[in-house]
Amino acid sequence: MKFNLEKMPPNLKVSLKVGNVFAARGGARDSSPKFWVLVAVTKDAGVLIGLNANGEVISGTKYYHHTIQKWPIVGFVKDIESMAFDMEMY
């Protein structure tokens, strides 16, 4: 059995929308992220925070757009763009 993929549209790319949640791949250690949340999109990359199985932030990174667009979206964080944190300066 074989599926002909030649007629598939070339624009089936994942939209880079802040709040998208992706399942993390690899990293067998308990300290490895289980999910990546897209928190910002720059000209050429997406900025992500890594969450553990408890939903705690444990890492951060960035990947180029073309890499993230290959990942399946598993969820979405609603209203993440409206979050604001107050910084106290010392």
PDB file with SEQRES, HELIX, SHEET and CRYST1 records, atoms N, CA, C and O in Angstrom:
SEQRES   1 A   90  MET LYS PHE ASN LEU GLU LYS MET PRO PRO ASN LEU LYS          
SEQRES   2 A   90  VAL SER LEU LYS VAL GLY ASN VAL PHE ALA ALA ARG GLY          
SEQRES   3 A   90  GLY ALA ARG ASP SER SER PRO LYS PHE TRP VAL LEU VAL          
SEQRES   4 A   90  ALA VAL THR LYS ASP ALA GLY VAL LEU ILE GLY LEU ASN          
SEQRES   5 A   90  ALA ASN GLY GLU VAL ILE SER GLY THR LYS TYR TYR HIS          
SEQRES   6 A   90  HIS THR ILE GLN LYS TRP PRO ILE VAL GLY PHE VAL LYS          
SEQRES   7 A   90  ASP ILE GLU SER MET ALA PHE ASP MET GLU MET TYR              
HELIX    1 AA1 HIS A   65  ILE A   68  1                                   4    
HELIX    2 AA2 ILE A   80  SER A   82  5                                   3    
SHEET    1 AA1 5 VAL A  57  TYR A  64  0                                        
SHEET    2 AA1 5 ALA A  45  LEU A  51 -1                                        
SHEET    3 AA1 5 PHE A  35  VAL A  41 -1                                        
SHEET    4 AA1 5 ASN A  20  ALA A  23 -1                                        
SHEET    5 AA1 5 ILE A  73  PHE A  76 -1                                        
CRYST1    1.000    1.000    1.000  90.00  90.00  90.00 P 1           1          
ATOM      1  N   MET A   1       0.848  -1.167   0.000  1.00  0.00           N  
ATOM      2  CA  MET A   1       0.000   0.000   0.000  1.00  0.00           C  
ATOM      3  C   MET A   1       0.895   1.232   0.000  1.00  0.00           C  
ATOM      4  O   MET A   1       1.937   1.260   0.655  1.00  0.00           O  
ATOM      5  N   LYS A   2       0.471   2.255  -0.748  1.00  0.00           N  
ATOM      6  CA  LYS A   2       1.237   3.490  -0.820  1.00  0.00           C  
ATOM      7  C   LYS A   2       0.272   4.650  -1.034  1.00  0.00           C  
ATOM      8  O   LYS A   2      -0.714   4.519  -1.760  1.00  0.00           O  
ATOM      9  N   PHE A   3       0.557   5.777  -0.405  1.00  0.00           N  
ATOM     10  CA  PHE A   3      -0.249   6.974  -0.569  1.00  0.00           C  
ATOM     11  C   PHE A   3       0.505   7.955  -1.449  1.00  0.00           C  
ATOM     12  O   PHE A   3       1.690   8.207  -1.230  1.00  0.00           O  
ATOM     13  N   ASN A   4      -0.169   8.507  -2.437  1.00  0.00           N  
ATOM     14  CA  ASN A   4       0.439   9.480  -3.330  1.00  0.00           C  
ATOM     15  C   ASN A   4       0.351  10.855  -2.677  1.00  0.00           C  
ATOM     16  O   ASN A   4      -0.738  11.412  -2.544  1.00  0.00           O  
ATOM     17  N   LEU A   5       1.480  11.394  -2.275  1.00  0.00           N  
ATOM     18  CA  LEU A   5       1.521  12.685  -1.596  1.00  0.00           C  
ATOM     19  C   LEU A   5       1.874  13.837  -2.522  1.00  0.00           C  
ATOM     20  O   LEU A   5       1.997  14.977  -2.075  1.00  0.00           O  
ATOM     21  N   GLU A   6       2.038  13.552  -3.798  1.00  0.00           N  
ATOM     22  CA  GLU A   6       2.434  14.596  -4.743  1.00  0.00           C  
ATOM     23  C   GLU A   6       1.368  15.670  -4.901  1.00  0.00           C  
ATOM     24  O   GLU A   6       1.692  16.812  -5.226  1.00  0.00           O  
ATOM     25  N   LYS A   7       0.112  15.331  -4.679  1.00  0.00           N  
ATOM     26  CA  LYS A   7      -0.968  16.302  -4.856  1.00  0.00           C  
ATOM     27  C   LYS A   7      -1.314  17.056  -3.573  1.00  0.00           C  
ATOM     28  O   LYS A   7      -2.266  17.836  -3.537  1.00  0.00           O  
ATOM     29  N   MET A   8      -0.538  16.817  -2.532  1.00  0.00           N  
ATOM     30  CA  MET A   8      -0.769  17.542  -1.280  1.00  0.00           C  
ATOM     31  C   MET A   8      -0.327  18.989  -1.449  1.00  0.00           C  
ATOM     32  O   MET A   8       0.712  19.244  -2.057  1.00  0.00           O  
ATOM     33  N   PRO A   9      -1.097  19.943  -0.923  1.00  0.00           N  
ATOM     34  CA  PRO A   9      -0.675  21.341  -1.030  1.00  0.00           C  
ATOM     35  C   PRO A   9       0.635  21.575  -0.279  1.00  0.00           C  
ATOM     36  O   PRO A   9       0.832  21.010   0.797  1.00  0.00           O  
ATOM     37  N   PRO A  10       1.533  22.395  -0.825  1.00  0.00           N  
ATOM     38  CA  PRO A  10       2.831  22.619  -0.186  1.00  0.00           C  
ATOM     39  C   PRO A  10       2.760  23.514   1.049  1.00  0.00           C  
ATOM     40  O   PRO A  10       3.751  23.648   1.767  1.00  0.00           O  
ATOM     41  N   ASN A  11       1.609  24.125   1.306  1.00  0.00           N  
ATOM     42  CA  ASN A  11       1.512  25.091   2.399  1.00  0.00           C  
ATOM     43  C   ASN A  11       0.895  24.494   3.662  1.00  0.00           C  
ATOM     44  O   ASN A  11       0.257  25.212   4.431  1.00  0.00           O  
ATOM     45  N   LEU A  12       1.072  23.214   3.883  1.00  0.00           N  
ATOM     46  CA  LEU A  12       0.542  22.596   5.087  1.00  0.00           C  
ATOM     47  C   LEU A  12       1.518  22.756   6.248  1.00  0.00           C  
ATOM     48  O   LEU A  12       1.910  21.780   6.888  1.00  0.00           O  
ATOM     49  N   LYS A  13       1.890  23.969   6.500  1.00  0.00           N  
ATOM     50  CA  LYS A  13       2.824  24.248   7.578  1.00  0.00           C  
ATOM     51  C   LYS A  13       2.049  24.666   8.820  1.00  0.00           C  
ATOM     52  O   LYS A  13       0.981  25.270   8.724  1.00  0.00           O  
ATOM     53  N   VAL A  14       2.590  24.343   9.970  1.00  0.00           N  
ATOM     54  CA  VAL A  14       2.002  24.757  11.233  1.00  0.00           C  
ATOM     55  C   VAL A  14       2.139  26.267  11.349  1.00  0.00           C  
ATOM     56  O   VAL A  14       3.213  26.822  11.114  1.00  0.00           O  
ATOM     57  N   SER A  15       1.052  26.925  11.709  1.00  0.00           N  
ATOM     58  CA  SER A  15       1.085  28.360  11.939  1.00  0.00           C  
ATOM     59  C   SER A  15       1.828  28.633  13.246  1.00  0.00           C  
ATOM     60  O   SER A  15       1.554  27.998  14.264  1.00  0.00           O  
ATOM     61  N   LEU A  16       2.746  29.557  13.215  1.00  0.00           N  
ATOM     62  CA  LEU A  16       3.496  29.906  14.417  1.00  0.00           C  
ATOM     63  C   LEU A  16       2.701  30.942  15.198  1.00  0.00           C  
ATOM     64  O   LEU A  16       2.839  32.146  14.981  1.00  0.00           O  
ATOM     65  N   LYS A  17       1.880  30.459  16.096  1.00  0.00           N  
ATOM     66  CA  LYS A  17       1.023  31.327  16.900  1.00  0.00           C  
ATOM     67  C   LYS A  17       1.450  31.221  18.356  1.00  0.00           C  
ATOM     68  O   LYS A  17       1.552  30.125  18.907  1.00  0.00           O  
ATOM     69  N   VAL A  18       1.699  32.372  18.975  1.00  0.00           N  
ATOM     70  CA  VAL A  18       2.073  32.378  20.387  1.00  0.00           C  
ATOM     71  C   VAL A  18       0.971  31.690  21.181  1.00  0.00           C  
ATOM     72  O   VAL A  18      -0.211  32.003  21.037  1.00  0.00           O  
ATOM     73  N   GLY A  19       1.385  30.746  22.019  1.00  0.00           N  
ATOM     74  CA  GLY A  19       0.436  29.956  22.797  1.00  0.00           C  
ATOM     75  C   GLY A  19       0.347  28.515  22.336  1.00  0.00           C  
ATOM     76  O   GLY A  19      -0.175  27.666  23.058  1.00  0.00           O  
ATOM     77  N   ASN A  20       0.856  28.223  21.131  1.00  0.00           N  
ATOM     78  CA  ASN A  20       0.852  26.838  20.662  1.00  0.00           C  
ATOM     79  C   ASN A  20       1.660  25.960  21.611  1.00  0.00           C  
ATOM     80  O   ASN A  20       2.698  26.374  22.127  1.00  0.00           O  
ATOM     81  N   VAL A  21       1.169  24.742  21.833  1.00  0.00           N  
ATOM     82  CA  VAL A  21       1.854  23.770  22.692  1.00  0.00           C  
ATOM     83  C   VAL A  21       2.243  22.580  21.833  1.00  0.00           C  
ATOM     84  O   VAL A  21       1.423  22.043  21.087  1.00  0.00           O  
ATOM     85  N   PHE A  22       3.493  22.175  21.945  1.00  0.00           N  
ATOM     86  CA  PHE A  22       4.025  21.047  21.193  1.00  0.00           C  
ATOM     87  C   PHE A  22       4.533  19.990  22.163  1.00  0.00           C  
ATOM     88  O   PHE A  22       5.070  20.327  23.218  1.00  0.00           O  
ATOM     89  N   ALA A  23       4.370  18.723  21.821  1.00  0.00           N  
ATOM     90  CA  ALA A  23       4.944  17.647  22.630  1.00  0.00           C  
ATOM     91  C   ALA A  23       6.450  17.632  22.403  1.00  0.00           C  
ATOM     92  O   ALA A  23       6.912  17.695  21.263  1.00  0.00           O  
ATOM     93  N   ALA A  24       7.205  17.549  23.474  1.00  0.00           N  
ATOM     94  CA  ALA A  24       8.662  17.464  23.354  1.00  0.00           C  
ATOM     95  C   ALA A  24       9.038  16.059  22.922  1.00  0.00           C  
ATOM     96  O   ALA A  24       8.394  15.082  23.303  1.00  0.00           O  
ATOM     97  N   ARG A  25      10.083  15.973  22.126  1.00  0.00           N  
ATOM     98  CA  ARG A  25      10.563  14.664  21.673  1.00  0.00           C  
ATOM     99  C   ARG A  25      11.960  14.441  22.201  1.00  0.00           C  
ATOM    100  O   ARG A  25      12.724  15.386  22.399  1.00  0.00           O  
ATOM    101  N   GLY A  26      12.286  13.185  22.426  1.00  0.00           N  
ATOM    102  CA  GLY A  26      13.619  12.862  22.907  1.00  0.00           C  
ATOM    103  C   GLY A  26      13.772  13.213  24.377  1.00  0.00           C  
ATOM    104  O   GLY A  26      12.798  13.544  25.052  1.00  0.00           O  
ATOM    105  N   GLY A  27      14.982  13.139  24.858  1.00  0.00           N  
ATOM    106  CA  GLY A  27      15.245  13.489  26.246  1.00  0.00           C  
ATOM    107  C   GLY A  27      14.596  12.524  27.218  1.00  0.00           C  
ATOM    108  O   GLY A  27      13.510  12.793  27.731  1.00  0.00           O  
ATOM    109  N   ALA A  28      15.237  11.426  27.470  1.00  0.00           N  
ATOM    110  CA  ALA A  28      14.669  10.375  28.319  1.00  0.00           C  
ATOM    111  C   ALA A  28      14.760  10.693  29.813  1.00  0.00           C  
ATOM    112  O   ALA A  28      14.124  10.025  30.627  1.00  0.00           O  
ATOM    113  N   ARG A  29      15.542  11.705  30.175  1.00  0.00           N  
ATOM    114  CA  ARG A  29      15.691  12.040  31.595  1.00  0.00           C  
ATOM    115  C   ARG A  29      14.421  12.693  32.126  1.00  0.00           C  
ATOM    116  O   ARG A  29      13.643  13.273  31.368  1.00  0.00           O  
ATOM    117  N   ASP A  30      14.221  12.591  33.434  1.00  0.00           N  
ATOM    118  CA  ASP A  30      13.080  13.234  34.070  1.00  0.00           C  
ATOM    119  C   ASP A  30      13.178  14.750  33.985  1.00  0.00           C  
ATOM    120  O   ASP A  30      12.166  15.447  34.051  1.00  0.00           O  
ATOM    121  N   SER A  31      14.385  15.255  33.841  1.00  0.00           N  
ATOM    122  CA  SER A  31      14.582  16.702  33.773  1.00  0.00           C  
ATOM    123  C   SER A  31      14.343  17.263  32.367  1.00  0.00           C  
ATOM    124  O   SER A  31      14.427  18.475  32.168  1.00  0.00           O  
ATOM    125  N   SER A  32      14.053  16.410  31.407  1.00  0.00           N  
ATOM    126  CA  SER A  32      13.783  16.862  30.043  1.00  0.00           C  
ATOM    127  C   SER A  32      12.356  17.383  29.936  1.00  0.00           C  
ATOM    128  O   SER A  32      11.457  16.856  30.591  1.00  0.00           O  
ATOM    129  N   PRO A  33      12.134  18.419  29.111  1.00  0.00           N  
ATOM    130  CA  PRO A  33      10.769  18.931  28.939  1.00  0.00           C  
ATOM    131  C   PRO A  33       9.836  17.886  28.343  1.00  0.00           C  
ATOM    132  O   PRO A  33      10.247  17.054  27.534  1.00  0.00           O  
ATOM    133  N   LYS A  34       8.598  17.943  28.747  1.00  0.00           N  
ATOM    134  CA  LYS A  34       7.552  17.094  28.169  1.00  0.00           C  
ATOM    135  C   LYS A  34       6.776  17.867  27.108  1.00  0.00           C  
ATOM    136  O   LYS A  34       6.232  17.284  26.170  1.00  0.00           O  
ATOM    137  N   PHE A  35       6.732  19.202  27.271  1.00  0.00           N  
ATOM    138  CA  PHE A  35       6.023  20.069  26.336  1.00  0.00           C  
ATOM    139  C   PHE A  35       6.829  21.334  26.087  1.00  0.00           C  
ATOM    140  O   PHE A  35       7.611  21.765  26.934  1.00  0.00           O  
ATOM    141  N   TRP A  36       6.624  21.931  24.901  1.00  0.00           N  
ATOM    142  CA  TRP A  36       7.179  23.228  24.557  1.00  0.00           C  
ATOM    143  C   TRP A  36       6.010  24.175  24.312  1.00  0.00           C  
ATOM    144  O   TRP A  36       5.058  23.831  23.612  1.00  0.00           O  
ATOM    145  N   VAL A  37       6.089  25.371  24.895  1.00  0.00           N  
ATOM    146  CA  VAL A  37       5.069  26.398  24.679  1.00  0.00           C  
ATOM    147  C   VAL A  37       5.721  27.559  23.934  1.00  0.00           C  
ATOM    148  O   VAL A  37       6.742  28.092  24.368  1.00  0.00           O  
ATOM    149  N   LEU A  38       5.128  27.941  22.820  1.00  0.00           N  
ATOM    150  CA  LEU A  38       5.651  29.049  22.026  1.00  0.00           C  
ATOM    151  C   LEU A  38       5.248  30.362  22.695  1.00  0.00           C  
ATOM    152  O   LEU A  38       4.061  30.669  22.804  1.00  0.00           O  
ATOM    153  N   VAL A  39       6.244  31.137  23.142  1.00  0.00           N  
ATOM    154  CA  VAL A  39       5.963  32.373  23.873  1.00  0.00           C  
ATOM    155  C   VAL A  39       6.295  33.635  23.077  1.00  0.00           C  
ATOM    156  O   VAL A  39       5.881  34.731  23.456  1.00  0.00           O  
ATOM    157  N   ALA A  40       7.035  33.492  21.985  1.00  0.00           N  
ATOM    158  CA  ALA A  40       7.350  34.645  21.135  1.00  0.00           C  
ATOM    159  C   ALA A  40       7.778  34.147  19.770  1.00  0.00           C  
ATOM    160  O   ALA A  40       8.307  33.045  19.627  1.00  0.00           O  
ATOM    161  N   VAL A  41       7.538  34.987  18.763  1.00  0.00           N  
ATOM    162  CA  VAL A  41       7.970  34.685  17.401  1.00  0.00           C  
ATOM    163  C   VAL A  41       8.788  35.868  16.903  1.00  0.00           C  
ATOM    164  O   VAL A  41       8.301  36.998  16.860  1.00  0.00           O  
ATOM    165  N   THR A  42      10.028  35.602  16.528  1.00  0.00           N  
ATOM    166  CA  THR A  42      10.893  36.635  15.980  1.00  0.00           C  
ATOM    167  C   THR A  42      10.916  36.497  14.456  1.00  0.00           C  
ATOM    168  O   THR A  42      10.200  35.673  13.888  1.00  0.00           O  
ATOM    169  N   LYS A  43      11.734  37.299  13.815  1.00  0.00           N  
ATOM    170  CA  LYS A  43      11.813  37.282  12.356  1.00  0.00           C  
ATOM    171  C   LYS A  43      12.112  35.887  11.799  1.00  0.00           C  
ATOM    172  O   LYS A  43      11.534  35.479  10.792  1.00  0.00           O  
ATOM    173  N   ASP A  44      13.017  35.161  12.460  1.00  0.00           N  
ATOM    174  CA  ASP A  44      13.433  33.867  11.911  1.00  0.00           C  
ATOM    175  C   ASP A  44      13.290  32.685  12.866  1.00  0.00           C  
ATOM    176  O   ASP A  44      13.592  31.551  12.492  1.00  0.00           O  
ATOM    177  N   ALA A  45      12.832  32.933  14.099  1.00  0.00           N  
ATOM    178  CA  ALA A  45      12.785  31.841  15.075  1.00  0.00           C  
ATOM    179  C   ALA A  45      11.592  31.979  16.016  1.00  0.00           C  
ATOM    180  O   ALA A  45      10.957  33.030  16.104  1.00  0.00           O  
ATOM    181  N   GLY A  46      11.314  30.896  16.706  1.00  0.00           N  
ATOM    182  CA  GLY A  46      10.299  30.894  17.751  1.00  0.00           C  
ATOM    183  C   GLY A  46      10.987  30.678  19.086  1.00  0.00           C  
ATOM    184  O   GLY A  46      11.918  29.881  19.197  1.00  0.00           O  
ATOM    185  N   VAL A  47      10.519  31.394  20.098  1.00  0.00           N  
ATOM    186  CA  VAL A  47      11.063  31.271  21.445  1.00  0.00           C  
ATOM    187  C   VAL A  47      10.103  30.406  22.251  1.00  0.00           C  
ATOM    188  O   VAL A  47       8.902  30.672  22.292  1.00  0.00           O  
ATOM    189  N   LEU A  48      10.643  29.362  22.896  1.00  0.00           N  
ATOM    190  CA  LEU A  48       9.802  28.402  23.597  1.00  0.00           C  
ATOM    191  C   LEU A  48      10.258  28.209  25.035  1.00  0.00           C  
ATOM    192  O   LEU A  48      11.440  28.335  25.355  1.00  0.00           O  
ATOM    193  N   ILE A  49       9.291  27.899  25.895  1.00  0.00           N  
ATOM    194  CA  ILE A  49       9.630  27.479  27.250  1.00  0.00           C  
ATOM    195  C   ILE A  49       9.289  26.000  27.370  1.00  0.00           C  
ATOM    196  O   ILE A  49       8.277  25.538  26.843  1.00  0.00           O  
ATOM    197  N   GLY A  50      10.146  25.267  28.070  1.00  0.00           N  
ATOM    198  CA  GLY A  50       9.951  23.838  28.267  1.00  0.00           C  
ATOM    199  C   GLY A  50       9.266  23.578  29.600  1.00  0.00           C  
ATOM    200  O   GLY A  50       9.648  24.144  30.624  1.00  0.00           O  
ATOM    201  N   LEU A  51       8.254  22.721  29.582  1.00  0.00           N  
ATOM    202  CA  LEU A  51       7.514  22.370  30.787  1.00  0.00           C  
ATOM    203  C   LEU A  51       7.735  20.909  31.129  1.00  0.00           C  
ATOM    204  O   LEU A  51       7.830  20.057  30.245  1.00  0.00           O  
ATOM    205  N   ASN A  52       7.817  20.625  32.436  1.00  0.00           N  
ATOM    206  CA  ASN A  52       7.903  19.227  32.851  1.00  0.00           C  
ATOM    207  C   ASN A  52       6.493  18.643  32.954  1.00  0.00           C  
ATOM    208  O   ASN A  52       5.519  19.316  32.617  1.00  0.00           O  
ATOM    209  N   ALA A  53       6.379  17.407  33.413  1.00  0.00           N  
ATOM    210  CA  ALA A  53       5.081  16.729  33.486  1.00  0.00           C  
ATOM    211  C   ALA A  53       4.126  17.398  34.468  1.00  0.00           C  
ATOM    212  O   ALA A  53       2.918  17.172  34.402  1.00  0.00           O  
ATOM    213  N   ASN A  54       4.657  18.228  35.388  1.00  0.00           N  
ATOM    214  CA  ASN A  54       3.821  18.947  36.354  1.00  0.00           C  
ATOM    215  C   ASN A  54       3.431  20.337  35.872  1.00  0.00           C  
ATOM    216  O   ASN A  54       2.735  21.066  36.580  1.00  0.00           O  
ATOM    217  N   GLY A  55       3.872  20.711  34.675  1.00  0.00           N  
ATOM    218  CA  GLY A  55       3.559  22.024  34.136  1.00  0.00           C  
ATOM    219  C   GLY A  55       4.481  23.127  34.603  1.00  0.00           C  
ATOM    220  O   GLY A  55       4.186  24.306  34.403  1.00  0.00           O  
ATOM    221  N   GLU A  56       5.597  22.767  35.225  1.00  0.00           N  
ATOM    222  CA  GLU A  56       6.564  23.752  35.707  1.00  0.00           C  
ATOM    223  C   GLU A  56       7.558  24.098  34.609  1.00  0.00           C  
ATOM    224  O   GLU A  56       7.987  23.224  33.857  1.00  0.00           O  
ATOM    225  N   VAL A  57       7.922  25.364  34.516  1.00  0.00           N  
ATOM    226  CA  VAL A  57       8.919  25.802  33.545  1.00  0.00           C  
ATOM    227  C   VAL A  57      10.283  25.286  33.984  1.00  0.00           C  
ATOM    228  O   VAL A  57      10.735  25.557  35.097  1.00  0.00           O  
ATOM    229  N   ILE A  58      10.942  24.528  33.084  1.00  0.00           N  
ATOM    230  CA  ILE A  58      12.248  23.968  33.431  1.00  0.00           C  
ATOM    231  C   ILE A  58      13.341  24.338  32.430  1.00  0.00           C  
ATOM    232  O   ILE A  58      14.520  24.084  32.676  1.00  0.00           O  
ATOM    233  N   SER A  59      12.952  24.940  31.300  1.00  0.00           N  
ATOM    234  CA  SER A  59      13.974  25.316  30.324  1.00  0.00           C  
ATOM    235  C   SER A  59      13.398  26.302  29.321  1.00  0.00           C  
ATOM    236  O   SER A  59      12.197  26.569  29.298  1.00  0.00           O  
ATOM    237  N   GLY A  60      14.272  26.826  28.509  1.00  0.00           N  
ATOM    238  CA  GLY A  60      13.882  27.722  27.435  1.00  0.00           C  
ATOM    239  C   GLY A  60      14.843  27.569  26.283  1.00  0.00           C  
ATOM    240  O   GLY A  60      16.009  27.224  26.478  1.00  0.00           O  
ATOM    241  N   THR A  61      14.356  27.828  25.074  1.00  0.00           N  
ATOM    242  CA  THR A  61      15.201  27.694  23.887  1.00  0.00           C  
ATOM    243  C   THR A  61      14.544  28.411  22.731  1.00  0.00           C  
ATOM    244  O   THR A  61      13.456  28.969  22.875  1.00  0.00           O  
ATOM    245  N   LYS A  62      15.196  28.399  21.590  1.00  0.00           N  
ATOM    246  CA  LYS A  62      14.558  28.877  20.368  1.00  0.00           C  
ATOM    247  C   LYS A  62      14.941  27.966  19.217  1.00  0.00           C  
ATOM    248  O   LYS A  62      16.023  27.380  19.191  1.00  0.00           O  
ATOM    249  N   TYR A  63      14.033  27.865  18.277  1.00  0.00           N  
ATOM    250  CA  TYR A  63      14.243  27.070  17.070  1.00  0.00           C  
ATOM    251  C   TYR A  63      13.819  27.900  15.868  1.00  0.00           C  
ATOM    252  O   TYR A  63      12.937  28.753  15.967  1.00  0.00           O  
ATOM    253  N   TYR A  64      14.454  27.643  14.740  1.00  0.00           N  
ATOM    254  CA  TYR A  64      14.058  28.319  13.508  1.00  0.00           C  
ATOM    255  C   TYR A  64      12.639  27.925  13.115  1.00  0.00           C  
ATOM    256  O   TYR A  64      12.179  26.826  13.426  1.00  0.00           O  
ATOM    257  N   HIS A  65      11.949  28.839  12.426  1.00  0.00           N  
ATOM    258  CA  HIS A  65      10.564  28.612  12.010  1.00  0.00           C  
ATOM    259  C   HIS A  65      10.371  27.273  11.318  1.00  0.00           C  
ATOM    260  O   HIS A  65       9.455  26.523  11.655  1.00  0.00           O  
ATOM    261  N   HIS A  66      11.233  26.969  10.347  1.00  0.00           N  
ATOM    262  CA  HIS A  66      11.051  25.754   9.545  1.00  0.00           C  
ATOM    263  C   HIS A  66      11.120  24.487  10.399  1.00  0.00           C  
ATOM    264  O   HIS A  66      10.538  23.466  10.032  1.00  0.00           O  
ATOM    265  N   THR A  67      11.813  24.538  11.517  1.00  0.00           N  
ATOM    266  CA  THR A  67      11.879  23.373  12.406  1.00  0.00           C  
ATOM    267  C   THR A  67      10.580  23.223  13.185  1.00  0.00           C  
ATOM    268  O   THR A  67      10.009  22.133  13.237  1.00  0.00           O  
ATOM    269  N   ILE A  68      10.114  24.304  13.787  1.00  0.00           N  
ATOM    270  CA  ILE A  68       8.884  24.256  14.586  1.00  0.00           C  
ATOM    271  C   ILE A  68       7.683  23.883  13.725  1.00  0.00           C  
ATOM    272  O   ILE A  68       6.779  23.189  14.190  1.00  0.00           O  
ATOM    273  N   GLN A  69       7.667  24.331  12.492  1.00  0.00           N  
ATOM    274  CA  GLN A  69       6.529  24.084  11.609  1.00  0.00           C  
ATOM    275  C   GLN A  69       6.365  22.605  11.266  1.00  0.00           C  
ATOM    276  O   GLN A  69       5.343  22.216  10.701  1.00  0.00           O  
ATOM    277  N   LYS A  70       7.337  21.791  11.593  1.00  0.00           N  
ATOM    278  CA  LYS A  70       7.233  20.345  11.362  1.00  0.00           C  
ATOM    279  C   LYS A  70       6.594  19.618  12.541  1.00  0.00           C  
ATOM    280  O   LYS A  70       6.236  18.446  12.425  1.00  0.00           O  
ATOM    281  N   TRP A  71       6.449  20.309  13.682  1.00  0.00           N  
ATOM    282  CA  TRP A  71       5.949  19.666  14.895  1.00  0.00           C  
ATOM    283  C   TRP A  71       4.423  19.718  14.950  1.00  0.00           C  
ATOM    284  O   TRP A  71       3.833  20.740  14.600  1.00  0.00           O  
ATOM    285  N   PRO A  72       3.777  18.640  15.380  1.00  0.00           N  
ATOM    286  CA  PRO A  72       2.322  18.685  15.549  1.00  0.00           C  
ATOM    287  C   PRO A  72       1.947  19.470  16.807  1.00  0.00           C  
ATOM    288  O   PRO A  72       2.592  19.346  17.848  1.00  0.00           O  
ATOM    289  N   ILE A  73       0.907  20.269  16.692  1.00  0.00           N  
ATOM    290  CA  ILE A  73       0.410  21.033  17.837  1.00  0.00           C  
ATOM    291  C   ILE A  73      -0.462  20.109  18.674  1.00  0.00           C  
ATOM    292  O   ILE A  73      -1.335  19.423  18.144  1.00  0.00           O  
ATOM    293  N   VAL A  74      -0.221  20.090  20.000  1.00  0.00           N  
ATOM    294  CA  VAL A  74      -1.015  19.231  20.891  1.00  0.00           C  
ATOM    295  C   VAL A  74      -1.932  20.040  21.797  1.00  0.00           C  
ATOM    296  O   VAL A  74      -2.763  19.474  22.508  1.00  0.00           O  
ATOM    297  N   GLY A  75      -1.784  21.367  21.775  1.00  0.00           N  
ATOM    298  CA  GLY A  75      -2.637  22.197  22.619  1.00  0.00           C  
ATOM    299  C   GLY A  75      -2.381  23.667  22.373  1.00  0.00           C  
ATOM    300  O   GLY A  75      -1.616  24.047  21.487  1.00  0.00           O  
ATOM    301  N   PHE A  76      -3.043  24.493  23.185  1.00  0.00           N  
ATOM    302  CA  PHE A  76      -2.919  25.938  23.053  1.00  0.00           C  
ATOM    303  C   PHE A  76      -3.115  26.577  24.418  1.00  0.00           C  
ATOM    304  O   PHE A  76      -4.004  26.176  25.169  1.00  0.00           O  
ATOM    305  N   VAL A  77      -2.290  27.570  24.747  1.00  0.00           N  
ATOM    306  CA  VAL A  77      -2.415  28.316  25.995  1.00  0.00           C  
ATOM    307  C   VAL A  77      -3.169  29.604  25.677  1.00  0.00           C  
ATOM    308  O   VAL A  77      -2.631  30.511  25.041  1.00  0.00           O  
ATOM    309  N   LYS A  78      -4.404  29.671  26.121  1.00  0.00           N  
ATOM    310  CA  LYS A  78      -5.267  30.815  25.849  1.00  0.00           C  
ATOM    311  C   LYS A  78      -4.787  32.042  26.635  1.00  0.00           C  
ATOM    312  O   LYS A  78      -4.377  31.920  27.789  1.00  0.00           O  
ATOM    313  N   ASP A  79      -4.838  33.190  26.024  1.00  0.00           N  
ATOM    314  CA  ASP A  79      -4.524  34.488  26.638  1.00  0.00           C  
ATOM    315  C   ASP A  79      -3.078  34.635  27.085  1.00  0.00           C  
ATOM    316  O   ASP A  79      -2.789  35.504  27.908  1.00  0.00           O  
ATOM    317  N   ILE A  80      -2.166  33.829  26.581  1.00  0.00           N  
ATOM    318  CA  ILE A  80      -0.764  33.940  27.002  1.00  0.00           C  
ATOM    319  C   ILE A  80      -0.165  35.284  26.590  1.00  0.00           C  
ATOM    320  O   ILE A  80       0.703  35.813  27.285  1.00  0.00           O  
ATOM    321  N   GLU A  81      -0.618  35.836  25.473  1.00  0.00           N  
ATOM    322  CA  GLU A  81      -0.072  37.102  24.998  1.00  0.00           C  
ATOM    323  C   GLU A  81      -0.420  38.268  25.919  1.00  0.00           C  
ATOM    324  O   GLU A  81       0.281  39.280  25.926  1.00  0.00           O  
ATOM    325  N   SER A  82      -1.485  38.137  26.691  1.00  0.00           N  
ATOM    326  CA  SER A  82      -1.902  39.236  27.565  1.00  0.00           C  
ATOM    327  C   SER A  82      -1.285  39.137  28.964  1.00  0.00           C  
ATOM    328  O   SER A  82      -1.528  39.996  29.811  1.00  0.00           O  
ATOM    329  N   MET A  83      -0.491  38.095  29.205  1.00  0.00           N  
ATOM    330  CA  MET A  83       0.156  37.967  30.514  1.00  0.00           C  
ATOM    331  C   MET A  83       1.187  39.072  30.685  1.00  0.00           C  
ATOM    332  O   MET A  83       1.913  39.414  29.751  1.00  0.00           O  
ATOM    333  N   ALA A  84       1.240  39.620  31.885  1.00  0.00           N  
ATOM    334  CA  ALA A  84       2.213  40.663  32.186  1.00  0.00           C  
ATOM    335  C   ALA A  84       2.778  40.413  33.583  1.00  0.00           C  
ATOM    336  O   ALA A  84       2.042  40.077  34.511  1.00  0.00           O  
ATOM    337  N   PHE A  85       4.069  40.577  33.717  1.00  0.00           N  
ATOM    338  CA  PHE A  85       4.747  40.385  34.990  1.00  0.00           C  
ATOM    339  C   PHE A  85       5.391  41.701  35.402  1.00  0.00           C  
ATOM    340  O   PHE A  85       5.997  42.384  34.576  1.00  0.00           O  
ATOM    341  N   ASP A  86       5.264  42.053  36.652  1.00  0.00           N  
ATOM    342  CA  ASP A  86       5.901  43.256  37.171  1.00  0.00           C  
ATOM    343  C   ASP A  86       7.291  42.901  37.675  1.00  0.00           C  
ATOM    344  O   ASP A  86       7.461  41.983  38.477  1.00  0.00           O  
ATOM    345  N   MET A  87       8.277  43.639  37.195  1.00  0.00           N  
ATOM    346  CA  MET A  87       9.655  43.424  37.623  1.00  0.00           C  
ATOM    347  C   MET A  87       9.996  44.441  38.698  1.00  0.00           C  
ATOM    348  O   MET A  87       9.636  45.612  38.584  1.00  0.00           O  
ATOM    349  N   GLU A  88      10.679  44.008  39.727  1.00  0.00           N  
ATOM    350  CA  GLU A  88      11.186  44.899  40.754  1.00  0.00           C  
ATOM    351  C   GLU A  88      12.685  45.045  40.547  1.00  0.00           C  
ATOM    352  O   GLU A  88      13.412  44.052  40.498  1.00  0.00           O  
ATOM    353  N   MET A  89      13.132  46.246  40.429  1.00  0.00           N  
ATOM    354  CA  MET A  89      14.545  46.504  40.203  1.00  0.00           C  
ATOM    355  C   MET A  89      15.235  46.763  41.537  1.00  0.00           C  
ATOM    356  O   MET A  89      14.643  47.368  42.430  1.00  0.00           O  
ATOM    357  N   TYR A  90      16.471  46.316  41.681  1.00  0.00           N  
ATOM    358  CA  TYR A  90      17.247  46.493  42.916  1.00  0.00           C  
ATOM    359  C   TYR A  90      18.331  47.509  42.702  1.00  0.00           C  
ATOM    360  O   TYR A  90      19.095  47.801  43.622  1.00  0.00           O  
TER     361      TYR A  90                                                      
END                                                                             
